[in-house]
Amino acid sequence: MVEDRERFGVLSEAMNSPHVIDVDAPDFPVEVLQRSNDAPVVVDFWAEWCGPCKTLSPILEKLADEYAGQFRLVKVDVDANQALAQQFGVQGIPYVMAFSGGQPVSQFTGALPEAQVRTWLDSFMPNELDDLVEQGRDALLADDDAKAEEAFRQVLASQLDHPEAGTSLAQMLIAAGRTDEALDVLAPMATTPDVERLRAAARLSENRDSDVTALAAELESNPDDDAKRVELAEALAARGEYEPALDYLLEVVRNAGTERERARTAMVDVFGVLGVEHPLAITYRKQLASALF
């Protein structure tokens, strides 16, 4: 790590701050990526010769102390860490990046005024709703589903489309068999892979209480009943028996009868739960396309 901060051109008042640290490339994974799982980490890419850096640095260091641990400020000298700067696309300095959960979440270039830096910081700082989400997740880990649901619903009462609270609550509701409630929770949320997967899982889970043995017997007695074949497939999928479910559904699609669209939709839901890279999804998606076109 770089220890001599006076070479920066000014003696930083935050020199001994517990919230500011100089980091070189070898320490970056631990001091930035790993630590950002606990609280946001702001990385200031700077250089000794950079005039605007000397303007921005005292602002960042002042705010790091003022926010008192809500975020950690990490200083990276680009001259001493050129490969690291290149890795994160630094083309001009000062270049400031925020990391949370091990991932970059925001960035800016240039010496912004203090007011704009505050606004930027507040855009990703944990807030009261984030704290409630964490309380809900902690309650889930403690097997206190009632407390977890209460916390997630408090968040959604303030922000109907809060992604973390919405997906966490939806997962709980699906696991409890409350699929209609789960779909209601997911309805106002932006379409993301996680949300789509949960919507598909909720639709499939609606049939998990069906009697698979009875459905199979009914289909055996009437092999031409595509509606029953889809019903059996949906029940199997709800139990996680995806391959036989897809076989039944594909047969209905190929039959091109009145249940074709229902079977196609159910197949798409199974693909959504499995994920696009799952071998079954890849295999049956091709077969579905062939059957349709």
N, C-alpha and C positions, 0 to 999 in steps of 0.2 A: 504494500500500500504506500501511497505517497504521503509523507508526513510533513514536509515543509510547505505550509500554505502561504508563507510570506512571499515566496517567489511570484505569487499571483499579482503582485504589484501594489497591494494594499494589505494591511494587517486586518484580517477578518475578525469582527467582533464575535462571530459564531465559532471561532477557531476551536474552542474547547466544548462546544455544544454536544450533548449526547445525541442530538437529532441530526447531526451533519457528519459525514464521513467521506474520506477520499478512498477510492477503490480503483484497483487495476484489474486487468482481464482475468487473472487466475481466481480472484475473489468474487467476480461478478455473479456467478451462479448462486452462491450462498447469500451474499450480502444484498443482492437485488431480487433475483427470481424466487429464491426460497423464502426470504423475509417478506416478500410481498404477499405471501399467503396469510400473514398475520395482520399487516396494515399496508396501505399503499406506499410505494417507494418512488420518489421523484429523482430522476437521473439528469444531472446537468453536465452535458458534454461541453467542455470549455478548452481554452488554450491560453497560455501566459501572454501571448502577443495580441490577444483579441480585445479590442476596446469595448465593444458592446457587452462582452462577458463581464468586464469589471463593473458595468452598470447593473446588470441583472443579478449577479451573484449575491451582493448584499441584500437584495430584496428577497431572494429565495431563502437565504440563511435567516433573515429576520422572521419570515413567515414560518419557517421550520420550528423556530423557538416559540413563536406565538401560538402555533397550533399544538405545541406541547405533546408531540408523539403521535398525533393523528396521522402524520406521514413522516417518512424518513427521507432526508435529502442526501443523495450520493453524488459526489463530484468525480467526473472521469476526464482526465487530461487526454485529449485526442492525439496530441503529439506522441505521448507515451503508450497509447493504446489504439493505434491506427486500424488494426484488424477488427477490433471491437466496434469502433466507430463505423467502419465499412459494413459490418454485419447488421447494424441497425439503421443503415441508410442515411447516415449523417453527411449532409452535403454542404451545410453552412452552420456556423456557430455564432452565438450560443444555440444549442439544440437541446430541448428539454422533453423528456419522455416520462410518462407515469406508468407504473406497473402495478397490477393487482392480480392476485391469484396466479402469479407466475407468467402473466401475459401483459403486453403493452396495451393500455386502454386509451391513452390520449397523448398528444405531443404538440409542440409549437416551436417555431424558429424565430430568433431575434430577441431583442431586449424589450419586453413588454413593460408598460407601466404597472405599478404595484396593484392598482385596482383591477386591471385585466388579469394579472396573475392570480389574485384572490378568486375571481370569478372562475378561472380555469381550474383551480384547486377544488373549489366547491362542487364542480361538476362531477367529480368522481369520489369525493370524500364520503365515507359511510355516514348515513343519516339515521333518523329515528326508525324509519321503515326498515332499513338494512339491519338495525339492531333487533327488531322484532322478528325478522326472518331468521336470524341466527338463534334467537330464543326458541323459535319453532323447530329448527333443526336439532338443537340440543335436546328439546323435549322428545323428539322422535328417537334419538339415540338412547334416551332414558325410558323408552317404551311408554311414554305418556302421550298417547295419541290425542286425547281431549285437549290438553294444553297446547300441543302443536297446532291442532286445527284452529283453536282460538287465536293463536298468534298470527297464523297465515291469514285468517279472515279479517283480523284487525288491519293488516296491511292492505288487503284488497278492498276494504271499506274506504280507504284513503286513495288508493290507486288501483282501479279495477283491472288494469292490464299489467300489473307488476309481474315481470317474468319469473323471478325466483319464487315468490310466494305462490303464484298461480300454478306453476309446474309442480312445486312441492305438494301443494294441497291436492292437485289432481291425482298425483301418484298415490297419495293416501286414500283418496276416495275410490280409486279403481281397485286398490288392494282390498278395500272393505266391501266391494261389490256395489258401491253407490255410483254407478256409471252415468246416470242422467245428471247427477250433481257435478260430476267431473267434467262432463261436456259443457255444462252451463258455465263452470269456472273458466274453461278454456276458450269459450266462444268469443270474448272480447280481445283476446290476446293476439299479438302479431304472429303471422305464420312463420315459424322457424322449424328446423328439423326436429327439435325436441317437442315442440307443441304438436306438430303433425304426428309424431310417433305416439304421443299420449292420446291424441284423438282417435287414432287407429286402435290403440290398445283398449280404450274405453268402449268403442263400438264392438270389438271382438269379445270383450269380457261380458257383454250383456247376455251371452248365451252359456256362461260357464256352469249354470245350475241345471242345464238340460241333461236328460238321461240319455247318454250316448248309446248304451246297450239297447234301449227301447227304440231309439231312432234307427239304429242299424237293422234291427229286426223288422221294423216297418218298411224300410227301404228294400230289404231282401224279399219281402212279400210283394212289393210293387216296384220292380227295378226301373220302371219308366217315370217314376215320380221325381222330377228334377227339383221341385220345391223341397221335398224331404231330403234329397241329396245335399242341397245347399244348407239346410237346417243342420244336418249331421256334420257337414264340414265346418260350419260356424261353431258348433259345440266342441269339435275337436280342436279347432284353433284356439278357442277360449281356454282349453286345458293345456295349451302349448304343444299339441301334437300337429305341428305345422305341415309336415310332408304328406300324410294321408289327407289332411284337409285340402291342401293344394291339388292333390290328385282328383278328389271329388269335384272341386270347383272347376278345374280345367275341363273335366268331362262335360260339365254343364255348359261351359262356354262353347265347346266344340259341338254340342247338340244344337246350339243356336235357337233355343226355344224361348219361352216367355221369361224364364229365370236367368237368361244370359247376363243381363246387366247387373242383377243382384250378385251373381257369382263373380263377375269381373270386379265389382266394387269390393267384395270380400277378399279377393286375391290381392288387390292393391293395399288393403288394410294389413294383410299379413306381411306384405313386402315392407310396409311402413314400420311395423313392429320389429322385423328382422334386421332392417337396415340394408342399404343398397349394395353393400359389399358382401353380404352373407351369401354363401354358395347356393342355398335354396332360392333366394331371391333372384340371383343371376340366372339360374337354370330355368325357373318357372316364368320369369319375366319374358324370356325369349320365346318360350312355348306359348305364353299368352298372346304375345304379339303375332306369332304365326297363326294361332287360332282365329284371331280377330281380322287379320288382313291377308 
